[in-house]
Amino acid sequence: MLSAVGGVEVGIVKVGTISGRGFTPEEIADQALDQIISIGNNSHPVIQAQAEAFRTEIGCVLLAYLKQAVASHNTTLTNRFRDAGHPELVKLLEV
Amino acid sequence: MAITIATAMPTSFKVELLKGLHNFTAGSTRFKMALFTAVASGSGTYGAATTNYSQMGADELASATGYSRPGEFLTSVTPTADGTTAILDFANETWGSASFTTCGGLIYDTGDSNSACAVLSFGGDQTVSSGDFQIQFPGAAAATAIIRIA
């Protein structure tokens, strides 16, 4: 007899809501890290430590580039505001 | 009345998988996610017996600030294997500059007559006000991925 035992399952999504603003680079970096690396509780302690170190390192790289992307996009918006004759709006981009 | 919603994979979807009706290969813009309205604002029951987007009807979140019916296209990642489990992932989906309340979502396939692929409960009402509302899909691994075949 040939048989196959398995299961088809659906995972659990997280819902992130931020009111009054958008997500910060730090928050988005955390979300990305959850996608990139997950560390099982049953892993060997040495492997866990290595994974945690890798996660921290990747987190720093992600955050740096996300901040760079925000700054670069603000530069683009600054030029658009000035080109449209609204240089006063540039101040809204200053944090 | 109120919406009753349980995270589930529709039984019809499992049958459709065996019929080869869904293709999640990256680049195929056919899978959408629609949001349900607030729990108290609806009346239907959704879960494993849900078969199609059309069943949402008035229980779908109305087009309002930051949300437009019939939901947004999801970016799928080509299915792969983690060990002996086949897994599927989607990129996180964000509704920006949004103001609404929702209690769940439905992933459906516009390439297969809007058939339901997954019913997602948010565990109650989730409210966003002049901000971002984001669905964060779980990591693409055998124990966590949004759709898994073990």
gemmi code that builds the backbone of each chain (N, CA, C; Angstrom):
import gemmi

chains = {
    "A": [
        ("MET", (0.849, -1.193, 0.000), (0.000, 0.000, 0.000), (0.880, 1.236, 0.000)),
        ("LEU", (0.507, 2.182, -0.791), (1.248, 3.440, -0.835), (0.394, 4.506, -0.155)),
        ("SER", (0.955, 5.176, 0.834), (0.183, 6.216, 1.513), (1.074, 7.408, 1.788)),
        ("ALA", (0.461, 8.523, 1.969), (1.190, 9.744, 2.299), (0.470, 10.442, 3.433)),
        ("VAL", (1.231, 10.757, 4.474), (0.638, 11.445, 5.611), (1.285, 12.816, 5.725)),
        ("GLY", (0.501, 13.816, 5.787), (1.044, 15.160, 5.903), (-0.060, 16.106, 6.331)),
        ("GLY", (0.168, 17.360, 6.143), (-0.849, 18.321, 6.520), (-0.675, 19.596, 5.725)),
        ("VAL", (-1.755, 20.275, 5.522), (-1.722, 21.572, 4.862), (-2.152, 22.579, 5.911)),
        ("GLU", (-1.285, 23.544, 6.198), (-1.589, 24.465, 7.294), (-1.425, 25.919, 6.874)),
        ("VAL", (-2.082, 26.771, 7.623), (-1.954, 28.207, 7.386), (-1.257, 28.839, 8.586)),
        ("GLY", (-0.339, 29.771, 8.336), (0.434, 30.389, 9.399), (-0.294, 31.555, 10.045)),
        ("ILE", (0.367, 32.147, 11.012), (-0.216, 33.253, 11.776), (0.449, 34.560, 11.350)),
        ("VAL", (-0.358, 35.510, 10.927), (0.204, 36.810, 10.555), (0.212, 37.738, 11.767)),
        ("LYS", (1.111, 38.705, 11.725), (1.118, 39.762, 12.737), (0.489, 40.992, 12.093)),
        ("VAL", (-0.176, 41.778, 12.902), (-0.742, 43.020, 12.403), (-0.019, 44.174, 13.086)),
        ("GLY", (0.504, 45.069, 12.292), (1.173, 46.237, 12.843), (0.377, 47.489, 12.513)),
        ("THR", (0.009, 48.241, 13.526), (-0.701, 49.493, 13.272), (0.043, 50.638, 13.949)),
        ("ILE", (0.216, 51.680, 13.209), (0.855, 52.889, 13.731), (-0.065, 54.054, 13.399)),
        ("SER", (-0.527, 54.746, 14.417), (-1.435, 55.861, 14.172), (-0.707, 57.190, 14.271)),
        ("GLY", (-1.074, 58.094, 13.385), (-0.535, 59.449, 13.431), (0.819, 59.605, 12.769)),
        ("ARG", (1.380, 58.501, 12.270), (2.680, 58.566, 11.579), (2.878, 57.276, 10.798)),
        ("GLY", (3.981, 57.179, 10.098), (4.325, 55.931, 9.423), (5.313, 55.140, 10.261)),
        ("PHE", (5.710, 53.983, 9.780), (6.695, 53.181, 10.495), (8.073, 53.833, 10.419)),
        ("THR", (8.827, 53.703, 11.492), (10.192, 54.225, 11.508), (11.139, 53.184, 10.903)),
        ("PRO", (12.340, 53.602, 10.496), (13.314, 52.624, 9.991), (13.592, 51.509, 10.999)),
        ("GLU", (13.616, 51.847, 12.288), (13.872, 50.829, 13.309), (12.763, 49.770, 13.314)),
        ("GLU", (11.517, 50.224, 13.217), (10.387, 49.285, 13.237), (10.385, 48.401, 11.992)),
        ("ILE", (10.689, 49.007, 10.853), (10.707, 48.227, 9.608), (11.876, 47.244, 9.609)),
        ("ALA", (12.995, 47.657, 10.173), (14.153, 46.753, 10.247), (13.802, 45.512, 11.076)),
        ("ASP", (13.083, 45.724, 12.187), (12.668, 44.586, 13.020), (11.759, 43.635, 12.244)),
        ("GLN", (10.837, 44.230, 11.457), (9.918, 43.398, 10.671), (10.700, 42.584, 9.638)),
        ("ALA", (11.681, 43.230, 9.019), (12.476, 42.536, 8.009), (13.281, 41.402, 8.643)),
        ("LEU", (13.798, 41.657, 9.845), (14.599, 40.629, 10.516), (13.779, 39.381, 10.791)),
        ("ASP", (12.497, 39.575, 11.127), (11.625, 38.417, 11.371), (11.480, 37.567, 10.126)),
        ("GLN", (11.570, 38.228, 8.959), (11.469, 37.494, 7.700), (12.785, 36.807, 7.345)),
        ("ILE", (13.885, 37.451, 7.716), (15.193, 36.955, 7.292), (15.676, 35.793, 8.151)),
        ("ILE", (15.488, 35.922, 9.459), (16.056, 34.900, 10.333), (15.143, 34.634, 11.528)),
        ("SER", (14.910, 33.367, 11.783), (14.179, 32.977, 12.988), (15.029, 31.943, 13.721)),
        ("ILE", (14.992, 32.017, 15.028), (15.861, 31.167, 15.832), (15.012, 30.228, 16.673)),
        ("GLY", (15.149, 28.955, 16.442), (14.348, 27.968, 17.163), (14.792, 27.819, 18.607)),
        ("ASN", (13.818, 27.610, 19.500), (14.130, 27.442, 20.919), (14.897, 26.152, 21.195)),
        ("ASN", (14.763, 25.191, 20.300), (15.391, 23.886, 20.532), (16.774, 23.768, 19.895)),
        ("SER", (17.250, 24.867, 19.321), (18.562, 24.823, 18.686), (19.661, 24.687, 19.741)),
        ("HIS", (20.807, 24.191, 19.314), (21.964, 24.095, 20.213), (22.349, 25.511, 20.663)),
        ("PRO", (22.709, 25.677, 21.950), (23.045, 27.022, 22.471), (24.097, 27.758, 21.659)),
        ("VAL", (25.086, 27.016, 21.162), (26.141, 27.674, 20.366), (25.552, 28.202, 19.058)),
        ("ILE", (24.705, 27.375, 18.440), (24.058, 27.801, 17.191), (23.156, 29.002, 17.466)),
        ("GLN", (22.445, 28.953, 18.595), (21.560, 30.084, 18.950), (22.365, 31.367, 19.096)),
        ("ALA", (23.511, 31.251, 19.770), (24.344, 32.442, 20.000), (24.847, 33.006, 18.674)),
        ("GLN", (25.258, 32.102, 17.785), (25.734, 32.547, 16.468), (24.604, 33.216, 15.691)),
        ("ALA", (23.419, 32.619, 15.780), (22.272, 33.169, 15.058), (21.900, 34.547, 15.606)),
        ("GLU", (21.931, 34.680, 16.930), (21.614, 35.974, 17.551), (22.606, 37.042, 17.105)),
        ("ALA", (23.901, 36.652, 17.051), (24.933, 37.607, 16.636), (24.715, 38.011, 15.175)),
        ("PHE", (24.373, 37.028, 14.353), (24.114, 37.305, 12.939), (22.910, 38.228, 12.795)),
        ("ARG", (21.863, 37.953, 13.590), (20.648, 38.765, 13.539), (20.954, 40.222, 13.898)),
        ("THR", (21.767, 40.390, 14.940), (22.130, 41.748, 15.364), (22.904, 42.475, 14.263)),
        ("GLU", (23.839, 41.725, 13.655), (24.675, 42.323, 12.608), (23.828, 42.726, 11.396)),
        ("ILE", (22.958, 41.815, 10.977), (22.093, 42.110, 9.832), (21.167, 43.279, 10.161)),
        ("GLY", (20.694, 43.322, 11.419), (19.799, 44.407, 11.845), (20.471, 45.769, 11.697)),
        ("CYS", (21.735, 45.837, 12.069), (22.469, 47.103, 11.971), (22.618, 47.539, 10.510)),
        ("VAL", (22.913, 46.567, 9.643), (23.073, 46.882, 8.217), (21.749, 47.359, 7.630)),
        ("LEU", (20.679, 46.621, 7.952), (19.356, 46.997, 7.448), (18.984, 48.407, 7.878)),
        ("LEU", (19.183, 48.677, 9.165), (18.793, 49.979, 9.711), (19.555, 51.102, 9.026)),
        ("ALA", (20.841, 50.895, 8.827), (21.653, 51.936, 8.188), (21.143, 52.234, 6.784)),
        ("TYR", (20.845, 51.184, 6.034), (20.389, 51.393, 4.661), (18.975, 51.965, 4.610)),
        ("LEU", (18.123, 51.562, 5.567), (16.768, 52.119, 5.593), (16.806, 53.616, 5.883)),
        ("LYS", (17.660, 54.001, 6.824), (17.786, 55.428, 7.132), (18.309, 56.195, 5.916)),
        ("GLN", (19.244, 55.551, 5.207), (19.801, 56.170, 4.000), (18.703, 56.335, 2.943)),
        ("ALA", (17.831, 55.340, 2.850), (16.737, 55.402, 1.867), (15.780, 56.536, 2.200)),
        ("VAL", (15.473, 56.699, 3.503), (14.578, 57.776, 3.918), (15.199, 59.134, 3.597)),
        ("ALA", (16.479, 59.272, 3.937), (17.168, 60.536, 3.681), (17.203, 60.838, 2.187)),
        ("SER", (17.455, 59.815, 1.395), (17.525, 59.999, -0.049), (16.165, 60.379, -0.622)),
        ("HIS", (15.113, 59.726, -0.102), (13.763, 60.053, -0.577), (13.386, 61.486, -0.187)),
        ("ASN", (13.813, 61.892, 1.001), (13.538, 63.273, 1.413), (14.226, 64.273, 0.477)),
        ("THR", (15.400, 63.904, -0.003), (16.096, 64.765, -0.964), (15.261, 64.897, -2.243)),
        ("THR", (14.719, 63.767, -2.680), (13.869, 63.784, -3.876), (12.646, 64.670, -3.647)),
        ("LEU", (12.009, 64.508, -2.468), (10.821, 65.315, -2.165), (11.173, 66.796, -2.078)),
        ("THR", (12.329, 67.094, -1.483), (12.774, 68.486, -1.377), (12.848, 69.132, -2.758)),
        ("ASN", (13.446, 68.410, -3.691), (13.556, 68.937, -5.052), (12.189, 69.115, -5.701)),
        ("ARG", (11.291, 68.164, -5.448), (9.951, 68.266, -6.032), (9.206, 69.476, -5.471)),
        ("PHE", (9.318, 69.698, -4.150), (8.645, 70.846, -3.537), (9.185, 72.148, -4.127)),
        ("ARG", (10.514, 72.222, -4.257), (11.131, 73.452, -4.785), (10.740, 73.649, -6.249)),
        ("ASP", (10.772, 72.564, -7.020), (10.401, 72.662, -8.444), (8.950, 73.094, -8.609)),
        ("ALA", (8.111, 72.706, -7.615), (6.686, 73.050, -7.696), (6.405, 74.432, -7.112)),
        ("GLY", (7.476, 75.116, -6.648), (7.309, 76.463, -6.121), (6.827, 76.507, -4.680)),
        ("HIS", (7.101, 75.438, -3.930), (6.696, 75.409, -2.520), (7.880, 75.072, -1.609)),
        ("PRO", (8.919, 75.910, -1.620), (10.109, 75.604, -0.798), (9.797, 75.582, 0.696)),
        ("GLU", (8.720, 76.273, 1.099), (8.384, 76.291, 2.529), (7.999, 74.904, 3.050)),
        ("LEU", (7.562, 74.029, 2.132), (7.165, 72.680, 2.550), (8.358, 71.817, 2.941)),
        ("VAL", (9.540, 72.235, 2.517), (10.742, 71.451, 2.831), (10.923, 71.324, 4.339)),
        ("LYS", (10.500, 72.358, 5.068), (10.658, 72.335, 6.528), (9.869, 71.191, 7.160)),
        ("LEU", (8.803, 70.765, 6.493), (8.000, 69.663, 7.041), (8.781, 68.358, 7.053)),
        ("LEU", (9.803, 68.258, 6.227), (10.589, 67.036, 6.151), (11.659, 66.966, 7.225)),
        ("GLU", (11.899, 68.096, 7.888), (12.945, 68.109, 8.912), (12.411, 67.463, 10.186)),
        ("VAL", (13.194, 66.538, 10.730), (12.761, 65.828, 11.943), (13.252, 66.578, 13.172)),
    ],
    "B": [
        ("MET", (-25.777, 41.233, 15.584), (-24.900, 40.267, 14.908), (-23.454, 40.759, 14.920)),
        ("ALA", (-22.589, 39.838, 14.651), (-21.168, 40.182, 14.598), (-20.442, 39.201, 13.682)),
        ("ILE", (-19.306, 39.624, 13.234), (-18.514, 38.728, 12.388), (-17.850, 37.657, 13.259)),
        ("THR", (-17.921, 36.425, 12.819), (-17.186, 35.331, 13.457), (-16.133, 34.872, 12.452)),
        ("ILE", (-14.886, 34.975, 12.849), (-13.825, 34.661, 11.896), (-12.737, 33.837, 12.576)),
        ("ALA", (-12.289, 32.804, 11.908), (-11.235, 31.943, 12.443), (-10.149, 31.778, 11.384)),
        ("THR", (-8.912, 31.891, 11.823), (-7.809, 31.664, 10.891), (-7.888, 30.227, 10.382)),
        ("ALA", (-7.956, 30.074, 9.080), (-8.112, 28.728, 8.526), (-7.730, 28.704, 7.058)),
        ("MET", (-7.404, 27.513, 6.613), (-7.215, 27.309, 5.189), (-8.510, 26.708, 4.655)),
        ("PRO", (-9.156, 27.366, 3.726), (-10.423, 26.851, 3.210), (-10.273, 25.433, 2.673)),
        ("THR", (-11.237, 24.614, 2.976), (-11.218, 23.235, 2.478), (-11.222, 23.222, 0.950)),
        ("SER", (-11.963, 24.151, 0.387), (-12.030, 24.228, -1.079), (-10.652, 24.501, -1.679)),
        ("PHE", (-9.840, 25.285, -0.953), (-8.490, 25.610, -1.438), (-7.628, 24.351, -1.513)),
        ("LYS", (-7.777, 23.477, -0.503), (-6.980, 22.240, -0.505), (-7.322, 21.388, -1.736)),
        ("VAL", (-8.603, 21.349, -2.056), (-9.029, 20.588, -3.231), (-8.475, 21.232, -4.499)),
        ("GLU", (-8.535, 22.565, -4.516), (-8.061, 23.291, -5.701), (-6.560, 23.124, -5.907)),
        ("LEU", (-5.816, 22.977, -4.800), (-4.373, 22.727, -4.929), (-4.130, 21.426, -5.696)),
        ("LEU", (-4.916, 20.412, -5.352), (-4.747, 19.113, -6.024), (-5.194, 19.167, -7.477)),
        ("LYS", (-6.033, 20.147, -7.785), (-6.466, 20.310, -9.175), (-5.518, 21.219, -9.957)),
        ("GLY", (-4.524, 21.773, -9.247), (-3.540, 22.632, -9.908), (-4.099, 23.970, -10.349)),
        ("LEU", (-5.001, 24.535, -9.548), (-5.663, 25.776, -9.966), (-4.949, 27.048, -9.495)),
        ("HIS", (-3.975, 26.901, -8.588), (-3.300, 28.083, -8.061), (-1.806, 28.032, -8.383)),
        ("ASN", (-1.290, 29.143, -8.889), (0.135, 29.231, -9.194), (0.721, 30.424, -8.452)),
        ("PHE", (1.483, 30.120, -7.409), (2.022, 31.182, -6.558), (3.404, 31.656, -7.005)),
        ("THR", (3.857, 31.229, -8.140), (5.190, 31.608, -8.605), (5.355, 33.122, -8.607)),
        ("ALA", (6.500, 33.568, -8.116), (6.759, 35.008, -8.027), (6.535, 35.685, -9.365)),
        ("GLY", (5.991, 36.882, -9.300), (5.747, 37.628, -10.526), (4.313, 37.521, -10.994)),
        ("SER", (3.583, 36.562, -10.430), (2.177, 36.424, -10.825), (1.326, 37.341, -9.948)),
        ("THR", (0.841, 38.428, -10.521), (0.023, 39.366, -9.752), (-1.421, 38.911, -9.822)),
        ("ARG", (-1.773, 37.957, -9.000), (-3.128, 37.423, -9.035), (-3.712, 37.236, -7.647)),
        ("PHE", (-2.881, 37.252, -6.615), (-3.398, 37.022, -5.266), (-3.628, 38.355, -4.561)),
        ("LYS", (-4.814, 38.500, -4.033), (-5.179, 39.740, -3.351), (-5.521, 39.462, -1.900)),
        ("MET", (-5.448, 40.512, -1.096), (-5.919, 40.417, 0.281), (-6.958, 41.492, 0.512)),
        ("ALA", (-8.139, 41.051, 0.912), (-9.211, 41.971, 1.257), (-9.387, 41.963, 2.769)),
        ("LEU", (-9.821, 43.083, 3.314), (-9.977, 43.193, 4.764), (-11.449, 43.166, 5.158)),
        ("PHE", (-11.717, 42.549, 6.292), (-13.067, 42.546, 6.838), (-13.297, 43.844, 7.617)),
        ("THR", (-14.550, 44.165, 7.793), (-14.888, 45.332, 8.591), (-14.720, 45.000, 10.079)),
        ("ALA", (-15.092, 45.917, 10.947), (-14.994, 45.674, 12.392), (-15.965, 44.558, 12.788)),
        ("VAL", (-15.649, 43.867, 13.871), (-16.447, 42.724, 14.319), (-17.931, 43.080, 14.413)),
        ("ALA", (-18.226, 44.174, 15.074), (-19.625, 44.526, 15.324), (-20.346, 45.065, 14.094)),
        ("SER", (-19.573, 45.362, 13.053), (-20.181, 45.962, 11.861), (-20.627, 44.928, 10.829)),
        ("GLY", (-20.331, 43.652, 11.081), (-20.692, 42.622, 10.117), (-21.496, 41.509, 10.753)),
        ("SER", (-21.728, 40.449, 9.969), (-22.592, 39.396, 10.503), (-22.230, 37.987, 10.041)),
        ("GLY", (-21.261, 37.838, 9.161), (-20.980, 36.524, 8.598), (-20.037, 35.676, 9.433)),
        ("THR", (-19.926, 34.418, 9.035), (-18.998, 33.482, 9.665), (-17.988, 33.033, 8.618)),
        ("TYR", (-16.713, 33.132, 8.956), (-15.657, 32.852, 7.988), (-14.607, 31.924, 8.588)),
        ("GLY", (-14.174, 30.985, 7.773), (-13.178, 30.011, 8.234), (-12.957, 28.973, 7.158)),
        ("ALA", (-12.839, 27.725, 7.568), (-12.534, 26.642, 6.630), (-13.601, 26.462, 5.559)),
        ("ALA", (-14.827, 26.892, 5.861), (-15.926, 26.711, 4.898), (-16.024, 27.845, 3.892)),
        ("THR", (-15.201, 28.870, 4.073), (-15.219, 29.994, 3.130), (-14.593, 29.551, 1.805)),
        ("THR", (-15.273, 29.860, 0.725), (-14.793, 29.365, -0.571), (-14.405, 30.465, -1.558)),
        ("ASN", (-14.979, 31.682, -1.384), (-14.783, 32.689, -2.425), (-14.860, 34.103, -1.846)),
        ("TYR", (-14.153, 35.007, -2.477), (-14.166, 36.422, -2.066), (-15.583, 36.988, -2.068)),
        ("SER", (-16.404, 36.519, -2.987), (-17.763, 37.069, -3.108), (-18.580, 36.873, -1.843)),
        ("GLN", (-18.178, 35.928, -1.005), (-18.917, 35.685, 0.237), (-18.745, 36.818, 1.245)),
        ("MET", (-17.701, 37.613, 1.084), (-17.491, 38.709, 2.040), (-18.629, 39.717, 1.965)),
        ("GLY", (-19.050, 40.033, 0.758), (-20.160, 40.961, 0.593), (-19.997, 42.221, 1.413)),
        ("ALA", (-21.029, 42.550, 2.169), (-21.018, 43.769, 2.982), (-20.092, 43.662, 4.185)),
        ("ASP", (-19.565, 42.475, 4.439), (-18.630, 42.319, 5.560), (-17.224, 42.777, 5.204)),
        ("GLU", (-17.007, 43.093, 3.921), (-15.705, 43.656, 3.556), (-15.662, 45.105, 4.005)),
        ("LEU", (-14.507, 45.496, 4.454), (-14.289, 46.886, 4.847), (-14.677, 47.801, 3.692)),
        ("ALA", (-15.434, 48.833, 3.994), (-15.857, 49.751, 2.942), (-14.658, 50.563, 2.460)),
        ("SER", (-14.692, 50.936, 1.206), (-13.644, 51.811, 0.692), (-13.666, 53.095, 1.507)),
        ("ALA", (-12.564, 53.372, 2.138), (-12.483, 54.551, 3.002), (-11.056, 55.046, 2.977)),
        ("THR", (-10.699, 55.820, 3.962), (-9.353, 56.382, 3.979), (-8.305, 55.290, 4.064)),
        ("GLY", (-7.591, 55.081, 2.997), (-6.494, 54.120, 3.004), (-6.865, 52.733, 2.537)),
        ("TYR", (-8.146, 52.453, 2.302), (-8.533, 51.108, 1.838), (-9.485, 51.218, 0.655)),
        ("SER", (-9.225, 50.410, -0.352), (-10.111, 50.373, -1.516), (-10.523, 48.936, -1.790)),
        ("ARG", (-11.824, 48.726, -1.941), (-12.282, 47.400, -2.359), (-11.796, 47.141, -3.786)),
        ("PRO", (-11.443, 45.959, -4.180), (-11.479, 44.703, -3.423), (-10.135, 44.293, -2.846)),
        ("GLY", (-9.494, 45.164, -2.125), (-8.225, 44.815, -1.500), (-7.022, 45.068, -2.389)),
        ("GLU", (-5.878, 44.631, -1.896), (-4.606, 44.909, -2.581), (-3.950, 43.616, -3.064)),
        ("PHE", (-3.225, 43.739, -4.182), (-2.460, 42.600, -4.671), (-1.311, 42.303, -3.712)),
        ("LEU", (-1.058, 41.039, -3.489), (0.075, 40.620, -2.671), (1.232, 40.218, -3.583)),
        ("THR", (2.424, 40.411, -3.080), (3.607, 39.963, -3.814), (4.023, 38.612, -3.256)),
        ("SER", (3.859, 37.579, -4.069), (4.189, 36.236, -3.572), (5.632, 35.893, -3.882)),
        ("VAL", (6.167, 35.042, -3.036), (7.516, 34.534, -3.226), (7.377, 33.103, -3.708)),
        ("THR", (8.134, 32.773, -4.727), (8.016, 31.441, -5.319), (8.096, 30.353, -4.241)),
        ("PRO", (7.129, 29.443, -4.238), (7.144, 28.361, -3.241), (8.454, 27.586, -3.275)),
        ("THR", (8.865, 27.163, -2.087), (10.104, 26.398, -1.987), (9.932, 25.348, -0.899)),
        ("ALA", (11.004, 24.654, -0.574), (10.927, 23.620, 0.457), (11.837, 23.967, 1.618)),
        ("ASP", (11.360, 23.681, 2.818), (12.189, 23.769, 4.017), (12.168, 22.373, 4.622)),
        ("GLY", (13.233, 21.646, 4.423), (13.220, 20.232, 4.808), (12.248, 19.495, 3.909)),
        ("THR", (11.278, 18.837, 4.524), (10.301, 18.081, 3.731), (8.982, 18.834, 3.611)),
        ("THR", (8.961, 20.094, 4.031), (7.730, 20.880, 3.988), (7.780, 21.923, 2.875)),
        ("ALA", (6.758, 21.947, 2.066), (6.658, 22.977, 1.020), (6.095, 24.238, 1.661)),
        ("ILE", (6.682, 25.374, 1.368), (6.257, 26.615, 2.022), (6.047, 27.730, 1.003)),
        ("LEU", (5.222, 28.657, 1.411), (4.911, 29.821, 0.574), (5.008, 31.071, 1.432)),
        ("ASP", (5.451, 32.145, 0.819), (5.585, 33.398, 1.557), (5.052, 34.548, 0.708)),
        ("PHE", (4.604, 35.596, 1.394), (4.225, 36.842, 0.721), (5.032, 37.975, 1.338)),
        ("ALA", (5.264, 39.017, 0.564), (5.877, 40.217, 1.124), (4.843, 40.912, 2.009)),
        ("ASN", (5.315, 41.549, 3.074), (4.396, 42.282, 3.952), (3.588, 43.277, 3.125)),
        ("GLU", (2.352, 43.487, 3.541), (1.478, 44.407, 2.817), (1.106, 45.572, 3.727)),
        ("THR", (1.246, 46.792, 3.209), (0.962, 47.976, 4.022), (-0.102, 48.842, 3.371)),
        ("TRP", (-1.094, 49.230, 4.162), (-2.052, 50.237, 3.736), (-1.612, 51.542, 4.412)),
        ("GLY", (-1.159, 52.486, 3.605), (-0.610, 53.716, 4.162), (-1.641, 54.821, 4.310)),
        ("SER", (-1.316, 55.789, 5.178), (-2.211, 56.932, 5.436), (-3.641, 56.441, 5.651)),
        ("ALA", (-3.783, 55.461, 6.504), (-5.065, 54.780, 6.665), (-5.769, 55.151, 7.963)),
        ("SER", (-7.086, 55.106, 7.896), (-7.927, 55.286, 9.089), (-9.103, 54.323, 8.968)),
        ("PHE", (-9.017, 53.188, 9.634), (-10.113, 52.220, 9.596), (-9.949, 51.197, 10.714)),
        ("THR", (-10.971, 50.381, 10.878), (-10.933, 49.284, 11.852), (-11.277, 47.990, 11.125)),
        ("THR", (-10.480, 46.954, 11.336), (-10.693, 45.669, 10.671), (-10.429, 44.529, 11.649)),
        ("CYS", (-11.077, 43.396, 11.416), (-10.888, 42.257, 12.320), (-10.257, 41.055, 11.617)),
        ("GLY", (-9.998, 41.160, 10.308), (-9.406, 40.012, 9.638), (-9.223, 40.257, 8.165)),
        ("GLY", (-8.688, 39.261, 7.488), (-8.448, 39.402, 6.061), (-8.695, 38.101, 5.317)),
        ("LEU", (-8.865, 38.233, 4.026), (-9.058, 37.068, 3.165), (-8.082, 37.158, 2.000)),
        ("ILE", (-7.275, 36.122, 1.835), (-6.400, 36.047, 0.667), (-7.149, 35.243, -0.385)),
        ("TYR", (-7.237, 35.789, -1.578), (-7.962, 35.083, -2.627), (-7.239, 35.216, -3.967)),
        ("ASP", (-7.628, 34.349, -4.893), (-6.930, 34.230, -6.172), (-7.780, 34.816, -7.295)),
        ("THR", (-7.364, 35.986, -7.796), (-8.118, 36.614, -8.877), (-7.955, 35.829, -10.187)),
        ("GLY", (-6.946, 34.959, -10.217), (-6.716, 34.158, -11.410), (-7.534, 32.881, -11.437)),
        ("ASP", (-8.308, 32.676, -10.368), (-9.155, 31.490, -10.297), (-10.536, 31.896, -9.768)),
        ("SER", (-11.122, 32.853, -10.439), (-12.494, 33.297, -10.105), (-12.640, 33.742, -8.654)),
        ("ASN", (-11.591, 34.352, -8.118), (-11.609, 34.895, -6.755), (-11.822, 33.837, -5.677)),
        ("SER", (-11.303, 32.644, -5.913), (-11.448, 31.582, -4.912), (-10.578, 31.878, -3.692)),
        ("ALA", (-11.078, 31.503, -2.518), (-10.405, 31.810, -1.251), (-9.199, 30.911, -1.036)),
        ("CYS", (-8.098, 31.503, -0.533), (-6.872, 30.746, -0.255), (-6.569, 30.677, 1.235)),
        ("ALA", (-6.907, 31.710, 1.975), (-6.646, 31.704, 3.416), (-7.533, 32.734, 4.096)),
        ("VAL", (-8.063, 32.340, 5.234), (-8.849, 33.249, 6.060), (-7.997, 33.593, 7.274)),
        ("LEU", (-7.828, 34.875, 7.531), (-6.938, 35.304, 8.610), (-7.691, 36.136, 9.643)),
        ("SER", (-7.677, 35.651, 10.866), (-8.278, 36.429, 11.953), (-7.198, 37.263, 12.612)),
        ("PHE", (-7.524, 38.493, 12.947), (-6.560, 39.356, 13.635), (-6.752, 39.302, 15.150)),
        ("GLY", (-7.581, 38.395, 15.615), (-7.788, 38.246, 17.054), (-8.652, 39.324, 17.664)),
        ("GLY", (-9.428, 40.002, 16.841), (-10.263, 41.101, 17.319), (-10.056, 42.314, 16.442)),
        ("ASP", (-10.702, 43.384, 16.791), (-10.579, 44.600, 15.985), (-9.183, 45.215, 16.079)),
        ("GLN", (-8.690, 45.653, 14.946), (-7.418, 46.375, 14.881), (-7.714, 47.722, 14.238)),
        ("THR", (-7.326, 48.778, 14.911), (-7.662, 50.114, 14.428), (-6.405, 50.913, 14.095)),
        ("VAL", (-6.474, 51.615, 12.988), (-5.399, 52.519, 12.621), (-6.017, 53.881, 12.353)),
        ("SER", (-5.325, 54.932, 12.769), (-5.835, 56.285, 12.582), (-4.733, 57.163, 12.004)),
        ("SER", (-4.938, 57.602, 10.780), (-3.947, 58.452, 10.093), (-2.548, 57.872, 10.180)),
        ("GLY", (-2.437, 56.597, 9.896), (-1.131, 55.953, 9.985), (-1.036, 54.774, 9.043)),
        ("ASP", (-0.121, 53.874, 9.356), (0.100, 52.701, 8.510), (-0.517, 51.455, 9.144)),
        ("PHE", (-1.158, 50.666, 8.312), (-1.687, 49.377, 8.748), (-0.940, 48.319, 7.955)),
        ("GLN", (-0.266, 47.420, 8.665), (0.582, 46.462, 7.953), (0.296, 45.022, 8.362)),
        ("ILE", (0.213, 44.169, 7.351), (0.139, 42.732, 7.573), (1.548, 42.191, 7.451)),
        ("GLN", (2.032, 41.608, 8.535), (3.389, 41.058, 8.544), (3.294, 39.538, 8.466)),
        ("PHE", (3.694, 39.007, 7.323), (3.613, 37.567, 7.136), (4.736, 36.878, 7.914)),
        ("PRO", (4.449, 35.677, 8.402), (5.456, 34.969, 9.215), (6.652, 34.552, 8.385)),
        ("GLY", (7.732, 34.205, 9.057), (8.950, 33.776, 8.380), (8.702, 32.566, 7.509)),
        ("ALA", (9.436, 32.510, 6.403), (9.260, 31.413, 5.452), (10.018, 30.188, 5.933)),
        ("ALA", (9.408, 29.464, 6.859), (10.033, 28.255, 7.401), (8.964, 27.194, 7.622)),
        ("ALA", (9.419, 25.970, 7.782), (8.493, 24.831, 7.867), (7.488, 24.965, 9.010)),
        ("ALA", (7.904, 25.631, 10.090), (7.012, 25.714, 11.244), (6.174, 26.980, 11.277)),
        ("THR", (6.470, 27.911, 10.362), (5.823, 29.215, 10.500), (5.159, 29.766, 9.241)),
        ("ALA", (5.579, 29.367, 8.080), (5.166, 30.024, 6.828), (3.651, 30.143, 6.709)),
        ("ILE", (3.220, 31.114, 5.950), (1.792, 31.405, 5.858), (1.011, 30.228, 5.260)),
        ("ILE", (1.591, 29.549, 4.282), (0.961, 28.339, 3.742), (2.015, 27.242, 3.691)),
        ("ARG", (1.673, 26.114, 4.329), (2.643, 25.014, 4.441), (1.992, 23.689, 4.080)),
        ("ILE", (2.736, 22.888, 3.361), (2.285, 21.526, 3.068), (3.364, 20.593, 3.584)),
        ("ALA", (3.029, 19.895, 4.655), (4.021, 19.015, 5.309), (3.976, 17.614, 4.712)),
    ],
}
model = gemmi.Model(1)
for chain_id, residues in chains.items():
    chain = gemmi.Chain(chain_id)
    for i, (resn, *xyz) in enumerate(residues, 1):
        res = gemmi.Residue()
        res.name, res.seqid = resn, gemmi.SeqId(i, " ")
        for name, pos in zip(("N", "CA", "C"), xyz):
            atom = gemmi.Atom()
            atom.name, atom.element = name, gemmi.Element(name[0])
            atom.pos, atom.b_iso = gemmi.Position(*pos), 0.0
            res.add_atom(atom)
        chain.add_residue(res)
    model.add_chain(chain)
structure = gemmi.Structure()
structure.add_model(model)
structure.setup_entities()
